[in-house]
């Protein structure tokens, strides 16, 4: 397995959370803006968002198990441990440094950490699909917004951003 060092550098160079609550950006996929921090917090801590993100994590694992079983058996657990240990702490420290508005509660940090790990896993196993959920999360994060929910019935609908 090869890790994309460029992605890690992009994540460390990101101006995290810098556009939260303002500055709508045009995306190539549907987004809906959370009108304020209270709505963002309600959405990001909702069972619907949490379950959807967990389902997407499960889809990554399932895809590898079904389609690339040898790699899954050999690298899945060790790869995830490596990503958690080497990259997540540095990225989360960078996010904390960028949090000028005090947005980053424990719940929001946990959500971001889980989603960023999913992005790193998808990239590590070369399954970061351009139209997939993880890539959309990546694009939203790199734009300085915070993905915080889903409007509609997944996969139809739009990512709610703050």
Rosetta blueprint (number, residue, H / E / L):
1 X L
2 X L
3 X L
4 X L
5 X H
6 X H
7 X H
8 X H
9 X H
10 X H
11 X H
12 X H
13 X H
14 X L
15 X L
16 X L
17 X L
18 X L
19 X L
20 X L
21 X L
22 X L
23 X L
24 X L
25 X L
26 X L
27 X L
28 X L
29 X L
30 X L
31 X E
32 X E
33 X E
34 X L
35 X L
36 X L
37 X H
38 X H
39 X H
40 X H
41 X H
42 X H
43 X H
44 X H
45 X L
46 X L
47 X H
48 X H
49 X H
50 X H
51 X H
52 X H
53 X H
54 X H
55 X H
56 X H
57 X H
58 X H
59 X H
60 X H
61 X H
62 X H
63 X H
64 X H
65 X H
66 X H
67 X H
68 X L
69 X H
70 X H
71 X H
72 X H
73 X H
74 X H
75 X H
76 X H
77 X H
78 X H
79 X H
80 X H
81 X H
82 X H
83 X H
84 X H
85 X H
86 X H
87 X H
88 X H
89 X H
90 X H
91 X H
92 X H
93 X H
94 X H
95 X H
96 X H
97 X H
98 X H
99 X L
100 X L
101 X L
102 X L
103 X L
104 X L
105 X L
106 X H
107 X H
108 X H
109 X H
110 X H
111 X H
112 X H
113 X H
114 X H
115 X H
116 X H
117 X H
118 X H
119 X H
120 X H
121 X H
122 X H
123 X H
124 X H
125 X L
126 X L
127 X L
128 X L
129 X L
130 X L
131 X L
132 X L
133 X H
134 X H
135 X H
136 X H
137 X H
138 X H
139 X H
140 X H
141 X H
142 X H
143 X L
144 X L
145 X L
146 X L
147 X E
148 X E
149 X E
150 X E
151 X E
152 X L
153 X L
154 X L
155 X L
156 X L
157 X L
158 X E
159 X E
160 X E
161 X E
162 X L
